[in-house]
Amino acid sequence: MSRFVRASKFRHVFGTANKREACYDDVRVSRTAIDSNIVKVNTRFMSVNWEIAGGGAFCVWPLEKPGRLPVDVPLYVGHTNTVLDTDFNPFNEYVIASCSEDCTVMVWNIPEGGLTENCSTPALTLSGHGRKVNNVLFHPTAENVLASSSFDLTVKLWDIEKGQQKVELVGHLEFVQSMSWNWTGSLLATTSKDKKLRIFDVRSAKMVQEVEAHPGVKGSRCVWLGDSDRIATTGFSKTSDRQLAIWDYNNLTNPLKLENLDTSSGVIMPFYDNDTNLLFLAGKGDGNIRYFEVVNDDPFIYYVSEYKSSEPQRGLGFLPKRGVNVNEIEVCRAFKVNTNMIEPISFKVPRKSDSFQADLFPDTIGDKAPLTADEFFDGKDAKPILISLEKGFVPSEKKEFVSQTVTKSPSIELEAMKIMSDKEVREAFHQQRKEIEELKNQIAQKDVTIRQLEIQLEAAKNK
């Protein structure tokens, strides 16, 4: 990986952790073994997967209230098993989706200022997955469109306003480990435990590209590199070296760039900022966050610097760009999950000026949706609506999310579903594979028989 010193506005970007009083302390982080970023952030709130006995919970806490969280912090407690992931609606900061080992996806409203008591009633419950749901991800341009991935080897797209499943993506041979939308949301990239990077045209439900991204058996992640046709993946080599690969969506035959990073064992979480072209790599169990500048030509990435800490991170999330402090030349802000604390880390450019730095802060993604869900599923595409940060970001007013469907009790939903165990799914998978092999053998035998008959017929004609 090139460490050649080159001219760049972001060559001297440095990361600084907030002081203890500006962090969020006494956070009871979930101890689930499922790989997750654990924390998600928007300009008003942060969400943390919470450790709780006898069910599943997560905490949504206002960013404006740093310090020690109360012992009886109010939680979202509607799930009947461990919460595995959450995601904020990018066009309504008072709406969040969650998924759980109870096989459901739930959508929740957030009160002004955050919860004051536990909430067990979601605005919407989405049932349809047959096993635990490990990822949820809102669409980048269409309002109220949500993707969810499950251990049932499927990815589902939902119109949450109508409470309907619109698309199901199949083709994974193992569970999905990460998902990432392209700039317009017409394509979805996934990585899976089967080591494959896949690209789906989501409206046609077709897999348009597939390649083995990393040969190692440990976890892999992907992130689409903003408004380009490129994708970054992280994973492991056969000898367990951690790797970074850059791919061109138009040709996945070979990566544009493949680098061995180190020999640590933690999964690398990639994050990309389209405005600065900075790619951040944070390894689970590491204390450090490396960042690189992505360019269009070879060598495609340049090492910039590394934020170093003695405290290992369990997860990481990034604040949407519209929420950074432009007056302090803060180009990115990460929220690092420590053992029992969330620690904000500001990445800044060392430049002294009282005026707005337009070259460092180009127009960025706002909180207005260019498409409705119906327009998107009808085939329309649109780029994100960009806004200027010169006069600061003014969030949209609170909108109460109301689904057109009636939310049923999770226990009723689960009773109505046939939830397959891990063993049952594997047995069904192997049975299907066996049947496919048998069919292939039958076809091959018939081909041989047909060929033999053709030879006999030809011999008879020659007589």
Rosetta blueprint (number, residue, H / E / L):
1 M L
2 S E
3 R L
4 F L
5 V L
6 R L
7 A L
8 S L
9 K L
10 F L
11 R L
12 H L
13 V L
14 F E
15 G E
16 T E
17 A E
18 N L
19 K L
20 R H
21 E H
22 A H
23 C L
24 Y E
25 D E
26 D L
27 V L
28 R L
29 V E
30 S L
31 R L
32 T L
33 A L
34 I L
35 D L
36 S L
37 N L
38 I L
39 V E
40 K E
41 V E
42 N L
43 T L
44 R L
45 F E
46 M E
47 S E
48 V E
49 N E
50 W E
51 E L
52 I L
53 A L
54 G L
55 G L
56 G L
57 A E
58 F E
59 C E
60 V E
61 W E
62 P E
63 L L
64 E L
65 K L
66 P L
67 G E
68 R E
69 L L
70 P L
71 V L
72 D L
73 V L
74 P L
75 L L
76 Y E
77 V L
78 G L
79 H L
80 T L
81 N L
82 T L
83 V E
84 L E
85 D E
86 T E
87 D E
88 F E
89 N L
90 P L
91 F L
92 N L
93 E L
94 Y L
95 V E
96 I E
97 A E
98 S E
99 C E
100 S E
101 E L
102 D L
103 C L
104 T E
105 V E
106 M E
107 V E
108 W E
109 N E
110 I L
111 P L
112 E L
113 G L
114 G L
115 L L
116 T L
117 E L
118 N L
119 C E
120 S L
121 T L
122 P L
123 A L
124 L E
125 T E
126 L E
127 S E
128 G L
129 H L
130 G L
131 R L
132 K L
133 V E
134 N E
135 N E
136 V E
137 L E
138 F E
139 H L
140 P L
141 T L
142 A E
143 E L
144 N L
145 V E
146 L E
147 A E
148 S E
149 S E
150 S E
151 F L
152 D L
153 L L
154 T L
155 V E
156 K E
157 L E
158 W E
159 D E
160 I L
161 E L
162 K L
163 G L
164 Q E
165 Q E
166 K E
167 V E
168 E E
169 L E
170 V L
171 G L
172 H L
173 L L
174 E L
175 F L
176 V E
177 Q E
178 S E
179 M E
180 S E
181 W E
182 N L
183 W L
184 T L
185 G L
186 S L
187 L E
188 L E
189 A E
190 T E
191 T E
192 S E
193 K L
194 D L
195 K L
196 K E
197 L E
198 R E
199 I E
200 F E
201 D E
202 V L
203 R L
204 S L
205 A L
206 K E
207 M E
208 V E
209 Q E
210 E E
211 V E
212 E E
213 A L
214 H L
215 P L
216 G L
217 V L
218 K L
219 G L
220 S L
221 R E
222 C E
223 V E
224 W E
225 L L
226 G L
227 D L
228 S L
229 D L
230 R E
231 I E
232 A E
233 T E
234 T E
235 G E
236 F E
237 S L
238 K L
239 T L
240 S L
241 D L
242 R E
243 Q E
244 L E
245 A E
246 I E
247 W E
248 D E
249 Y L
250 N L
251 N E
252 L L
253 T L
254 N L
255 P L
256 L L
257 K E
258 L E
259 E E
260 N E
261 L E
262 D E
263 T L
264 S L
265 S L
266 G L
267 V L
268 I E
269 M E
270 P E
271 F E
272 Y E
273 D E
274 N L
275 D L
276 T L
277 N L
278 L E
279 L E
280 F E
281 L E
282 A E
283 G E
284 K L
285 G L
286 D L
287 G L
288 N L
289 I E
290 R E
291 Y E
292 F E
293 E E
294 V E
295 V L
296 N L
297 D L
298 D L
299 P L
300 F L
301 I E
302 Y E
303 Y E
304 V E
305 S E
306 E E
307 Y E
308 K L
309 S L
310 S L
311 E L
312 P L
313 Q L
314 R L
315 G E
316 L E
317 G E
318 F E
319 L L
320 P L
321 K H
322 R H
323 G H
324 V L
325 N L
326 V H
327 N H
328 E H
329 I L
330 E E
331 V E
332 C E
333 R E
334 A E
335 F E
336 K E
337 V E
338 N L
339 T L
340 N L
341 M E
342 I E
343 E E
344 P E
345 I E
346 S E
347 F E
348 K E
349 V L
350 P L
351 R L
352 K L
353 S L
354 D L
355 S L
356 F L
357 Q L
358 A L
359 D L
360 L L
361 F L
362 P L
363 D L
364 T E
365 I E
366 G L
367 D L
368 K L
369 A L
370 P L
371 L E
372 T L
373 A H
374 D H
375 E H
376 F H
377 F H
378 D L
379 G L
380 K L
381 D L
382 A L
383 K L
384 P L
385 I L
386 L E
387 I E
388 S L
389 L L
390 E L
391 K L
392 G L
393 F L
394 V L
395 P L
396 S L
397 E L
398 K L
399 K L
400 E L
401 F L
402 V L
403 S L
404 Q L
405 T L
406 V L
407 T L
408 K L
409 S L
410 P H
411 S H
412 I H
413 E H
414 L H
415 E H
416 A H
417 M L
418 K L
419 I L
420 M L
421 S L
422 D H
423 K H
424 E H
425 V H
426 R H
427 E H
428 A H
429 F H
430 H H
431 Q H
432 Q H
433 R H
434 K H
435 E H
436 I H
437 E H
438 E H
439 L H
440 K H
441 N H
442 Q H
443 I H
444 A H
445 Q H
446 K H
447 D H
448 V H
449 T H
450 I H
451 R H
452 Q H
453 L H
454 E H
455 I H
456 Q H
457 L H
458 E H
459 A H
460 A H
461 K H
462 N H
463 K L
